[in-house]
Amino acid sequence: MKFEVIDRDGTVKMSTEHRRCIYPLNILRRMETAGYKFRLDGKRWKPDQEINSGASKTVPKPRGRKETAK
């Protein structure tokens, strides 16, 4: 998953691959009224849409010690 914030000039101002780094919904709505646009995985995204694309890709596998036979 790649989320991008684009300003009026078409310049990417922020991008992230982590869902927790995306701004809160009220901020995104204010940004949209100010002229910012958003892309999710290269496609246009609006604050009223859900972010469920690629969720399984961003969840890391748990790390732990390997069990050794005794």
C-alpha positions as CSV (number, residue, x, y, z in Angstrom):
1,M,0.0,0.0,0.0
2,K,1.3,3.5,-0.9
3,F,-0.6,6.6,0.2
4,E,0.3,10.0,-1.3
5,V,-0.8,13.6,-0.7
6,I,-0.6,15.8,-3.7
7,D,-0.8,19.6,-3.7
8,R,-2.5,21.9,-6.3
9,D,0.7,21.9,-8.4
10,G,0.8,18.1,-8.7
11,T,3.8,17.8,-6.3
12,V,3.7,14.9,-3.9
13,K,4.0,16.5,-0.4
14,M,3.7,13.3,1.7
15,S,3.8,9.6,1.0
16,T,3.8,6.6,3.3
17,E,3.4,2.8,3.1
18,H,2.2,2.5,6.7
19,R,-1.5,3.0,7.5
20,R,-0.9,4.4,10.9
21,C,1.1,7.3,9.4
22,I,-1.9,8.6,7.4
23,Y,-3.4,11.8,8.7
24,P,-6.7,11.7,10.6
25,L,-9.9,11.8,8.6
26,N,-10.9,15.4,9.7
27,I,-7.4,16.7,8.5
28,L,-7.7,14.9,5.2
29,R,-11.2,16.5,4.6
30,R,-9.8,19.9,5.4
31,M,-6.9,19.3,3.0
32,E,-9.2,18.2,0.3
33,T,-11.2,21.5,0.6
34,A,-7.9,23.4,0.4
35,G,-7.2,21.7,-3.0
36,Y,-5.1,18.7,-2.0
37,K,-5.6,15.3,-3.7
38,F,-4.8,11.8,-2.6
39,R,-3.7,8.6,-4.2
40,L,-3.7,5.1,-2.9
41,D,-1.6,2.6,-4.8
42,G,-1.5,5.0,-7.7
43,K,-5.3,5.5,-8.0
44,R,-7.3,8.6,-6.9
45,W,-8.6,8.3,-3.4
46,K,-11.2,10.4,-1.5
47,P,-11.6,10.7,2.3
48,D,-15.0,9.1,2.2
49,Q,-13.5,5.8,0.9
50,E,-12.1,3.0,3.0
51,I,-8.5,2.1,3.0
52,N,-8.4,-1.7,2.7
53,S,-6.1,-2.1,-0.2
54,G,-3.0,-4.2,0.5
55,A,-3.7,-4.4,4.2
56,S,-2.2,-7.9,4.4
57,K,1.0,-6.7,2.7
58,T,1.8,-4.2,5.5
59,V,1.2,-6.5,8.4
60,P,4.6,-7.9,9.4
61,K,5.0,-11.5,10.5
62,P,5.7,-11.9,14.2
63,R,9.3,-12.4,15.0
64,G,10.4,-14.8,17.6
65,R,13.1,-17.3,18.6
66,K,13.2,-20.5,16.8
67,E,12.5,-23.5,18.9
68,T,15.5,-25.8,19.1
69,A,15.2,-29.5,19.8
70,K,16.9,-30.6,23.0
